[in-house]
Amino acid sequence: MAKISLAIGLRTLFTALGSLMVATLIYTIFKDGLPFRKELLTPWMAATLIDFYINVAALAIWVAYKESNWISSILWIILLIGLGSIATCAYIVLQFSKLSSEESLRDPMYYVLLKHPNKNDDEVGQKRKQHSFVVTLRILFTVLGSFMLGTLLYTLITDGSPFRMELLTPWMTATLIDFYINVVALAVWVAYKECSWISAVFWIVLLISFGSITTCVYIVWKLFQITCQDPVYLILVRRCGERAENKYNSISGEAT
């Protein structure tokens, strides 16, 4: 029952957060007009947008993995880029809504995070693809994290501290809300993955404080905890107790 309550709780949470972002977006458009104005693109707004879209890149890779075809993957990624956390919340709520009662009872986060095995999939081909992604993702998120760190340092040096009231324009506020709703999604994943609440809280505090720099460090760290021969999906789920790959394979057996 506790796990079913978790599924309902998370679905409710992301429904509420998505609704909050929709309301924020509508309010900001009415109050401050459209965001496509050059004067809004201050150095700190540009840095915040880079931070935002690096997190979106992490979420987009998960969506591309989850979707069964490239058309739906591309559609959802376009929505993530265009609508930000509204699309994130909609996608997560949709994934929780697809769970059966049995999946909600067994491990809702596991079934939401992982692509359900398809009996028509070429298992060897799928594993080869997943293996080839491990090194690619290590490099990608190392580059993205380094780029964000460089952006942060450059903006601090050239434009000073971000903690100034004049920077908190209506669109900056809306962008920060958008950014932190995506951080909530990533924090839920981190809390699920970590085997202790101490490490979970530690990483969530870093996510809140350093944004996508922490996202990239965390993903790269988890990627280095698996070998290049391991399937990349193992970084999505916790590895306490039963090996995640064995559990996934048992689900695959049920699907066939």
Secondary structure as the mmCIF struct_conf table of DSSP 4:
data_model
#
loop_
_struct_conf.conf_type_id
_struct_conf.id
_struct_conf.beg_label_comp_id
_struct_conf.beg_label_asym_id
_struct_conf.beg_label_seq_id
_struct_conf.end_label_comp_id
_struct_conf.end_label_asym_id
_struct_conf.end_label_seq_id
HELX_RH_AL_P HELX_RH_AL_P1 ALA A 2 ASP A 32
BEND BEND1 PRO A 35 PRO A 35
HELX_RH_3T_P HELX_RH_3T_P1 LYS A 38 LEU A 40
HELX_RH_AL_P HELX_RH_AL_P2 PRO A 43 LYS A 66
BEND BEND2 GLU A 67 ASN A 69
HELX_RH_AL_P HELX_RH_AL_P3 TRP A 70 LEU A 83
TURN_TY1_P TURN_TY1_P1 GLY A 84 GLY A 84
HELX_RH_AL_P HELX_RH_AL_P4 SER A 85 SER A 97
TURN_TY1_P TURN_TY1_P2 LYS A 98 LYS A 98
HELX_RH_AL_P HELX_RH_AL_P5 SER A 101 ARG A 106
HELX_RH_AL_P HELX_RH_AL_P6 PRO A 108 LEU A 113
BEND BEND3 LEU A 114 LEU A 114
HELX_LH_PP_P HELX_LH_PP_P1 LYS A 115 PRO A 117
TURN_TY1_P TURN_TY1_P3 LYS A 119 ASN A 120
BEND BEND4 ASP A 121 ASP A 121
HELX_RH_AL_P HELX_RH_AL_P7 GLU A 123 ASP A 159
BEND BEND5 PRO A 162 PRO A 162
HELX_RH_3T_P HELX_RH_3T_P2 MET A 165 LEU A 167
HELX_RH_AL_P HELX_RH_AL_P8 PRO A 170 LYS A 193
BEND BEND6 CYS A 195 SER A 196
HELX_RH_AL_P HELX_RH_AL_P9 TRP A 197 PHE A 210
TURN_TY1_P TURN_TY1_P4 GLY A 211 GLY A 211
HELX_RH_AL_P HELX_RH_AL_P10 SER A 212 LEU A 223
TURN_TY1_P TURN_TY1_P5 PHE A 224 GLN A 225
BEND BEND7 ILE A 226 ILE A 226
TURN_TY1_P TURN_TY1_P6 CYS A 228 GLN A 229
BEND BEND8 ASP A 230 ASP A 230
HELX_RH_3T_P HELX_RH_3T_P3 VAL A 232 LEU A 236
BEND BEND9 VAL A 237 VAL A 237
BEND BEND10 CYS A 240 GLU A 242
HELX_RH_AL_P HELX_RH_AL_P11 ALA A 244 ALA A 255
#
